[in-house]
Amino acid sequence: SVLSFYGVNLTKIQSLPIIGREWEYQFYVDLTFPDIERYHQSLEAIRPLISGLKTLGEYPEGRQTAI
């Protein structure tokens, strides 16, 4: 609901167990967003709710060209 409030769309979520830590998982997510400032605000809003956050990349949405 926090991401939705900021206009961020969750397009994919993947969970993987953390080896050696029973019932603990890492989550990898793909997001889309129309406004980078609101996206950054959403990340700051969820930081207090999670134990760790690492951004692997931010990429502009591009156009697909026909082959």
N, C-alpha and C positions, 0 to 999 in steps of 0.2 A: 504494500500500500504506500510506502514511502516513495518508492521509485515512481509509481503511478502518479502521485501527487505532483512530482516534478516533471512529468511528461516523458519519463524514460520507459521504454518498452523492453521487457525481458523476452528475447527471442529463442534462447536456448539455455538449458541448465543441465549440468552434468555433475554427479557426486561421485567421489572416490573415497574409500576408507583410508584413514591415516594408519599406516602400519605401526603396530605396537601400541596403539591407543584405541582400545575397545570402544565401540559405539561412537567414535568421533570421525567426522568426515570433512573433506575439503570440497568446496563447490566452485565450479568454473561456470561462468555465465557469459553469454553474448547479449549485448544491449544495443538498442538503437535510440537515438534522441535527436530532436530537431534543433535544440539550443544547447551549445556546449557549456554556457554559463550555468544553466539550470541543471545540467548533468553534473557538473562539479559540485553544485549545491547539494544535489542528492547524495553524492558520495560522502560529503561532510555530515549530512543528516543521519546516515546509517552507521558511520564509524562507531558511535557509542553503543550500538546494538550488536556488534559483532566482535569476535576476538582478533581478527586480522583481516587486512584488505591489501591486495597487491594488484596493481593494474599491469597487465601484460602488454597492452597496446591500445592506442586510440587511432582509428583510421577514418578518414572522411568517406562518406558514401559516394560511390562513383556510378557512372552510367555503364551499362552493359552494351557492348557493341556486337552487332551481328557478324557471324563468321562467314 
